[in-house]
Amino acid sequence: MRPAAAVFRGLIFTYRIFLSPFLGRQCRYLPTCSEYGDEAIRRYGGWVGSWLILARVLRCNPWGASGFDPVPDLPPDAARRPWRYARWGASHMDPASRLDR
């Protein structure tokens, strides 16, 4: 694992242990945003994973969708332009898995 990925995963772990218990369950999606972030970093590293996490956290709001939203399978050239492959809206979600409708 590269150092940047280890740092990001350490931050997620710290959030889960120290902050999340006080905030309670806030995420509208499954897996939770911290689980999503950990998997995105593990699968794609710090650069692409951080773009995926940013898109997910911006989607996780009271006016957004909710439901099952796993880390996507990215095309091989995603590392060059990861912001194009991040899901910025809920239009990618199967309507049957959405909980907000």
Backbone as JSON Lines, residues from 0, in Angstrom:
{"i":0,"aa":"M","n":[0.85,-1.17,0.0],"ca":[0.0,0.0,0.0],"c":[0.89,1.24,0.0]}
{"i":1,"aa":"R","n":[0.52,2.18,-0.81],"ca":[1.29,3.41,-0.9],"c":[1.05,4.28,0.34]}
{"i":2,"aa":"P","n":[2.0,5.16,0.66],"ca":[1.87,5.99,1.86],"c":[0.61,6.86,1.88]}
{"i":3,"aa":"A","n":[0.25,7.46,0.74],"ca":[-0.96,8.31,0.71],"c":[-2.2,7.49,1.02]}
{"i":4,"aa":"A","n":[-2.28,6.3,0.46],"ca":[-3.44,5.43,0.72],"c":[-3.48,5.04,2.19]}
{"i":5,"aa":"A","n":[-2.32,4.77,2.78],"ca":[-2.28,4.41,4.2],"c":[-2.74,5.58,5.07]}
{"i":6,"aa":"V","n":[-2.36,6.8,4.7],"ca":[-2.79,7.98,5.46],"c":[-4.3,8.15,5.36]}
{"i":7,"aa":"F","n":[-4.85,8.05,4.15],"ca":[-6.31,8.19,3.99],"c":[-7.06,7.11,4.76]}
{"i":8,"aa":"R","n":[-6.58,5.88,4.68],"ca":[-7.25,4.8,5.41],"c":[-7.12,5.01,6.92]}
{"i":9,"aa":"G","n":[-6.0,5.56,7.36],"ca":[-5.83,5.88,8.78],"c":[-6.81,6.95,9.24]}
{"i":10,"aa":"L","n":[-7.04,7.95,8.4],"ca":[-8.01,9.0,8.73],"c":[-9.43,8.42,8.82]}
{"i":11,"aa":"I","n":[-9.76,7.52,7.9],"ca":[-11.08,6.88,7.94],"c":[-11.22,6.04,9.2]}
{"i":12,"aa":"F","n":[-10.18,5.3,9.54],"ca":[-10.19,4.48,10.75],"c":[-10.37,5.36,11.99]}
{"i":13,"aa":"T","n":[-9.64,6.47,12.04],"ca":[-9.75,7.4,13.17],"c":[-11.16,7.96,13.28]}
{"i":14,"aa":"Y","n":[-11.76,8.31,12.15],"ca":[-13.14,8.8,12.14],"c":[-14.08,7.73,12.7]}
{"i":15,"aa":"R","n":[-13.92,6.5,12.25],"ca":[-14.8,5.42,12.7],"c":[-14.7,5.17,14.2]}
{"i":16,"aa":"I","n":[-13.5,5.24,14.75],"ca":[-13.28,4.92,16.16],"c":[-13.67,6.08,17.08]}
{"i":17,"aa":"F","n":[-13.26,7.3,16.72],"ca":[-13.4,8.42,17.65],"c":[-14.59,9.35,17.39]}
{"i":18,"aa":"L","n":[-14.97,9.55,16.15],"ca":[-16.01,10.53,15.86],"c":[-17.37,9.89,15.55]}
{"i":19,"aa":"S","n":[-17.37,8.83,14.8],"ca":[-18.62,8.2,14.38],"c":[-19.51,7.75,15.55]}
{"i":20,"aa":"P","n":[-18.96,7.2,16.63],"ca":[-19.84,6.8,17.74],"c":[-20.62,7.96,18.36]}
{"i":21,"aa":"F","n":[-20.07,9.16,18.32],"ca":[-20.75,10.32,18.88],"c":[-21.79,10.91,17.92]}
{"i":22,"aa":"L","n":[-21.55,10.77,16.63],"ca":[-22.47,11.32,15.64],"c":[-23.65,10.4,15.36]}
{"i":23,"aa":"G","n":[-23.46,9.11,15.55],"ca":[-24.51,8.15,15.22],"c":[-24.55,7.87,13.73]}
{"i":24,"aa":"R","n":[-25.48,7.04,13.33],"ca":[-25.58,6.68,11.91],"c":[-26.21,7.84,11.14]}
{"i":25,"aa":"Q","n":[-25.42,8.46,10.28],"ca":[-25.88,9.61,9.5],"c":[-25.96,9.32,8.01]}
{"i":26,"aa":"C","n":[-25.31,8.28,7.54],"ca":[-25.19,8.04,6.11],"c":[-26.5,7.5,5.54]}
{"i":27,"aa":"R","n":[-26.83,7.98,4.35],"ca":[-28.06,7.59,3.67],"c":[-27.86,6.38,2.77]}
{"i":28,"aa":"Y","n":[-26.64,5.94,2.64],"ca":[-26.32,4.88,1.7],"c":[-25.8,3.63,2.4]}
{"i":29,"aa":"L","n":[-25.84,2.53,1.68],"ca":[-25.18,1.28,2.06],"c":[-24.22,0.94,0.94]}
{"i":30,"aa":"P","n":[-22.99,0.67,1.18],"ca":[-22.28,0.76,2.44],"c":[-22.18,2.21,2.91]}
{"i":31,"aa":"T","n":[-21.89,2.39,4.19],"ca":[-21.77,3.75,4.73],"c":[-20.65,4.49,4.02]}
{"i":32,"aa":"C","n":[-20.61,5.79,4.17],"ca":[-19.59,6.59,3.49],"c":[-18.18,6.21,3.92]}
{"i":33,"aa":"S","n":[-17.99,5.88,5.2],"ca":[-16.64,5.49,5.64],"c":[-16.27,4.12,5.08]}
{"i":34,"aa":"E","n":[-17.22,3.18,5.01],"ca":[-16.93,1.88,4.4],"c":[-16.64,2.04,2.91]}
{"i":35,"aa":"Y","n":[-17.41,2.89,2.25],"ca":[-17.21,3.18,0.83],"c":[-15.82,3.77,0.62]}
{"i":36,"aa":"G","n":[-15.46,4.73,1.45],"ca":[-14.15,5.37,1.33],"c":[-13.01,4.4,1.54]}
{"i":37,"aa":"D","n":[-13.14,3.53,2.54],"ca":[-12.1,2.55,2.8],"c":[-11.94,1.61,1.61]}
{"i":38,"aa":"E","n":[-13.05,1.15,1.05],"ca":[-12.96,0.25,-0.1],"c":[-12.41,0.96,-1.34]}
{"i":39,"aa":"A","n":[-12.82,2.21,-1.56],"ca":[-12.33,2.97,-2.71],"c":[-10.82,3.17,-2.62]}
{"i":40,"aa":"I","n":[-10.32,3.5,-1.44],"ca":[-8.87,3.67,-1.25],"c":[-8.15,2.34,-1.43]}
{"i":41,"aa":"R","n":[-8.71,1.28,-0.87],"ca":[-8.09,-0.05,-0.98],"c":[-8.03,-0.5,-2.44]}
{"i":42,"aa":"R","n":[-9.09,-0.27,-3.2],"ca":[-9.14,-0.74,-4.58],"c":[-8.37,0.13,-5.56]}
{"i":43,"aa":"Y","n":[-8.43,1.45,-5.38],"ca":[-7.91,2.36,-6.4],"c":[-6.79,3.28,-5.94]}
{"i":44,"aa":"G","n":[-6.43,3.23,-4.66],"ca":[-5.36,4.08,-4.17],"c":[-5.86,5.45,-3.74]}
{"i":45,"aa":"G","n":[-4.93,6.29,-3.3],"ca":[-5.28,7.58,-2.72],"c":[-5.84,8.59,-3.71]}
{"i":46,"aa":"W","n":[-5.3,8.66,-4.92],"ca":[-5.72,9.68,-5.88],"c":[-7.13,9.42,-6.39]}
{"i":47,"aa":"V","n":[-7.37,8.29,-7.02],"ca":[-8.69,7.98,-7.56],"c":[-9.69,7.79,-6.42]}
{"i":48,"aa":"G","n":[-9.26,7.1,-5.36],"ca":[-10.16,6.87,-4.23],"c":[-10.64,8.15,-3.59]}
{"i":49,"aa":"S","n":[-9.78,9.16,-3.5],"ca":[-10.21,10.43,-2.89],"c":[-11.24,11.14,-3.75]}
{"i":50,"aa":"W","n":[-11.15,11.03,-5.07],"ca":[-12.18,11.62,-5.94],"c":[-13.51,10.89,-5.76]}
{"i":51,"aa":"L","n":[-13.45,9.57,-5.66],"ca":[-14.68,8.8,-5.45],"c":[-15.31,9.14,-4.1]}
{"i":52,"aa":"I","n":[-14.47,9.3,-3.08],"ca":[-14.98,9.66,-1.75],"c":[-15.61,11.05,-1.78]}
{"i":53,"aa":"L","n":[-14.96,12.0,-2.43],"ca":[-15.51,13.36,-2.52],"c":[-16.88,13.34,-3.18]}
{"i":54,"aa":"A","n":[-17.01,12.62,-4.28],"ca":[-18.31,12.54,-4.96],"c":[-19.35,11.9,-4.06]}
{"i":55,"aa":"R","n":[-18.97,10.87,-3.34],"ca":[-19.92,10.18,-2.46],"c":[-20.37,11.07,-1.31]}
{"i":56,"aa":"V","n":[-19.44,11.76,-0.67],"ca":[-19.79,12.62,0.46],"c":[-20.68,13.77,-0.01]}
{"i":57,"aa":"L","n":[-20.44,14.3,-1.19],"ca":[-21.3,15.36,-1.71],"c":[-22.7,14.85,-2.06]}
{"i":58,"aa":"R","n":[-22.82,13.58,-2.43],"ca":[-24.14,12.99,-2.7],"c":[-24.9,12.68,-1.42]}
{"i":59,"aa":"C","n":[-24.19,12.47,-0.33],"ca":[-24.81,12.06,0.93],"c":[-25.29,13.31,1.68]}
{"i":60,"aa":"N","n":[-26.47,13.76,1.33],"ca":[-27.04,14.95,1.96],"c":[-28.55,14.76,2.08]}
{"i":61,"aa":"P","n":[-29.22,15.59,2.86],"ca":[-30.66,15.4,3.08],"c":[-31.5,15.48,1.81]}
{"i":62,"aa":"W","n":[-31.01,16.15,0.77],"ca":[-31.78,16.28,-0.46],"c":[-31.36,15.27,-1.52]}
{"i":63,"aa":"G","n":[-30.39,14.42,-1.2],"ca":[-29.91,13.44,-2.15],"c":[-30.69,12.14,-2.08]}
{"i":64,"aa":"A","n":[-30.24,11.19,-2.84],"ca":[-30.87,9.87,-2.87],"c":[-30.4,9.06,-1.67]}
{"i":65,"aa":"S","n":[-30.88,7.85,-1.57],"ca":[-30.41,6.92,-0.55],"c":[-30.59,5.52,-1.08]}
{"i":66,"aa":"G","n":[-29.89,4.56,-0.5],"ca":[-30.0,3.18,-0.94],"c":[-28.64,2.54,-1.12]}
{"i":67,"aa":"F","n":[-28.59,1.46,-1.9],"ca":[-27.36,0.71,-2.12],"c":[-26.54,1.41,-3.19]}
{"i":68,"aa":"D","n":[-25.31,1.78,-2.86],"ca":[-24.43,2.52,-3.76],"c":[-22.99,2.04,-3.56]}
{"i":69,"aa":"P","n":[-22.61,0.93,-4.21],"ca":[-21.26,0.39,-4.01],"c":[-20.19,1.18,-4.77]}
{"i":70,"aa":"V","n":[-18.94,0.91,-4.47],"ca":[-17.82,1.5,-5.2],"c":[-17.88,0.97,-6.63]}
{"i":71,"aa":"P","n":[-17.81,1.85,-7.64],"ca":[-17.95,1.4,-9.02],"c":[-16.7,0.67,-9.53]}
{"i":72,"aa":"D","n":[-16.9,-0.15,-10.54],"ca":[-15.78,-0.72,-11.28],"c":[-15.38,0.31,-12.32]}
{"i":73,"aa":"L","n":[-14.14,0.75,-12.28],"ca":[-13.69,1.82,-13.16],"c":[-12.97,1.28,-14.38]}
{"i":74,"aa":"P","n":[-13.05,2.01,-15.5],"ca":[-12.27,1.62,-16.67],"c":[-10.78,1.8,-16.4]}
{"i":75,"aa":"P","n":[-9.92,1.14,-17.19],"ca":[-8.47,1.18,-16.93],"c":[-7.85,2.57,-16.94]}
{"i":76,"aa":"D","n":[-8.39,3.5,-17.71],"ca":[-7.78,4.83,-17.79],"c":[-8.35,5.81,-16.78]}
{"i":77,"aa":"A","n":[-9.04,5.32,-15.77],"ca":[-9.68,6.2,-14.78],"c":[-8.67,7.0,-13.97]}
{"i":78,"aa":"A","n":[-7.46,6.52,-13.83],"ca":[-6.47,7.22,-13.02],"c":[-6.1,8.57,-13.63]}
{"i":79,"aa":"R","n":[-6.27,8.71,-14.94],"ca":[-5.93,9.98,-15.58],"c":[-6.97,11.05,-15.32]}
{"i":80,"aa":"R","n":[-8.24,10.67,-15.32],"ca":[-9.33,11.63,-15.11],"c":[-10.4,11.04,-14.2]}
{"i":81,"aa":"P","n":[-10.08,10.84,-12.92],"ca":[-11.04,10.16,-12.04],"c":[-12.31,10.95,-11.79]}
{"i":82,"aa":"W","n":[-12.27,12.27,-11.91],"ca":[-13.46,13.08,-11.68],"c":[-14.54,12.78,-12.73]}
{"i":83,"aa":"R","n":[-14.15,12.2,-13.87],"ca":[-15.13,11.85,-14.89],"c":[-15.85,10.55,-14.57]}
{"i":84,"aa":"Y","n":[-15.26,9.72,-13.72],"ca":[-15.85,8.42,-13.42],"c":[-16.55,8.4,-12.07]}
{"i":85,"aa":"A","n":[-16.32,9.41,-11.27],"ca":[-17.03,9.48,-9.99],"c":[-18.5,9.76,-10.27]}
{"i":86,"aa":"R","n":[-19.34,9.22,-9.44],"ca":[-20.78,9.41,-9.61],"c":[-21.2,10.63,-8.82]}
{"i":87,"aa":"W","n":[-21.52,11.7,-9.51],"ca":[-21.83,12.96,-8.85],"c":[-23.31,13.1,-8.54]}
{"i":88,"aa":"G","n":[-24.13,12.27,-9.1],"ca":[-25.57,12.3,-8.83],"c":[-26.08,10.91,-8.56]}
{"i":89,"aa":"A","n":[-27.38,10.77,-8.39],"ca":[-27.96,9.47,-8.07],"c":[-28.55,8.79,-9.3]}
{"i":90,"aa":"S","n":[-28.35,9.35,-10.49],"ca":[-28.96,8.78,-11.68],"c":[-28.41,7.4,-12.02]}
{"i":91,"aa":"H","n":[-27.26,7.02,-11.49],"ca":[-26.67,5.71,-11.76],"c":[-27.31,4.6,-10.95]}
{"i":92,"aa":"M","n":[-28.07,4.95,-9.94],"ca":[-28.61,3.94,-9.03],"c":[-29.85,3.28,-9.61]}
{"i":93,"aa":"D","n":[-29.95,1.97,-9.4],"ca":[-31.13,1.21,-9.79],"c":[-32.32,1.71,-8.97]}
{"i":94,"aa":"P","n":[-33.43,2.07,-9.61],"ca":[-34.58,2.59,-8.84],"c":[-35.06,1.63,-7.75]}
{"i":95,"aa":"A","n":[-34.9,0.33,-7.96],"ca":[-35.35,-0.63,-6.95],"c":[-34.51,-0.58,-5.69]}
{"i":96,"aa":"S","n":[-33.25,-0.13,-5.79],"ca":[-32.38,-0.09,-4.62],"c":[-32.4,1.27,-3.92]}
{"i":97,"aa":"R","n":[-33.14,2.23,-4.47],"ca":[-33.21,3.55,-3.83],"c":[-34.25,3.53,-2.73]}
{"i":98,"aa":"L","n":[-33.94,4.17,-1.63],"ca":[-34.84,4.21,-0.49],"c":[-35.6,5.53,-0.38]}
{"i":99,"aa":"D","n":[-35.26,6.49,-1.22],"ca":[-35.87,7.81,-1.1],"c":[-37.07,8.01,-2.01]}
{"i":100,"aa":"R","n":[-37.48,6.98,-2.71],"ca":[-38.63,7.12,-3.62],"c":[-39.8,6.35,-3.14]}
